[in-house]
Amino acid sequence: MEKITSYFYRLGGLFILSEFPLPGLAMLPPQTPDITIRLGIPPFPDAMRDAREIEPGCLATPNEYLHTFPGIVTFYVHGGKEIVVQPLDSSRLKELHSLLYSVVFAVVCHRRGMVPLHASAVAVEGRIFGFLGRSGAGKSTLAAHLERRGYQVTADDLLLLNRSEQGVTRVTPCAPWLKLWEDAFDGIGKQTEGMEPIAGKDSKFVVPLPQGLPEEPLPLAALFVLESHGDSEIEITRLEPAAAVAKLILYVYPILLIHKLGQTAALFQQCAEVLKNVQVFTFSRPWDPDRFDEVLDRLEEKFSEIAVQHPQR
């Protein structure tokens, strides 16, 4: 019998044992895993009793998740502890890894009680400030510019919130990279030369973070919902609690799965809990690249203002 090689990693604060390498993640010594990833054949859809169709190719129950990405891979998630992977095309492994780190890992984290958000974040004096927004809103670009100013990026694309026993919402550091579109590189003094584009996105690249990630979860100070209004002035407006919860739900990942399984009410309660001591703002700013330093200055002023008004507990 062929010996199966085991690889150990950490992603989103969880220790992973995988039967195949996970590029971009640092290998660790063997330890008791939180999640096991193995190669295998997932169960047939008919074997998943009472499963609901979430979208074409995706079925789920409260404990199981089966998703086929045509021509790439089929994933099967059992609870929040096991992922079975069936590659469908060995030439598309980069796409497989990208889906595993985003869609599938978000499902696992949700089932472990976290709130996964489509967001980026930076650490400011031991606390986290996160940026929510639709695809293309500039979350990663903003994080990259703040990193250039000396802030530590703690999350990109996937932000993980968890409520601690002390009632403090904490952010678990996630993937150690930024995903940037080609047009963002000029502003941060980097070049795309020698970098490989993200699979399926010829003009988007993975940029490793030179500082790495904090090892422990950090308290969440505030969230900013990114908006753009052409050449408008820079505006930061605090949302009332109910509006903040409604806005947060829009960026929970995977929201469609949660809705289709009838878990929206539980999610609303969970979001209300994580925002109990967290401020949420809309952040409107112009797209004009000549005003980017002005945008960053205004954001840094807000960081300082929040730190003074709400000292760490």
Secondary structure, 3 states (H helix, E strand, C coil): CCCCCCEEEEECCEEEEECCCCCCCCCCCCCCCCEEEEECCCCCHHHCCCCEEEECCEEECCCEEEEEECCCEEEEEECCCEEEEEECCHHHHHHHHHHHHHHHHHHHHHHCCCEEECEEEEEECCEEEEEECCCCCCHHHHHHHHHHCCCEEEECCCEEEEECCCCCEEEECCCCEEEEEHHHCHHHCCCCCCCCEECCEEEEEEEECCCCCCCCCEEEEEEEEEEECCCCCCEEEECCHHHHHHHHHHCECCHHHHHHCCCHHHHHHHHHHHCCCCEEEEEEECCCHHHHHHHHHHHHHHHHHHHHHCCCC
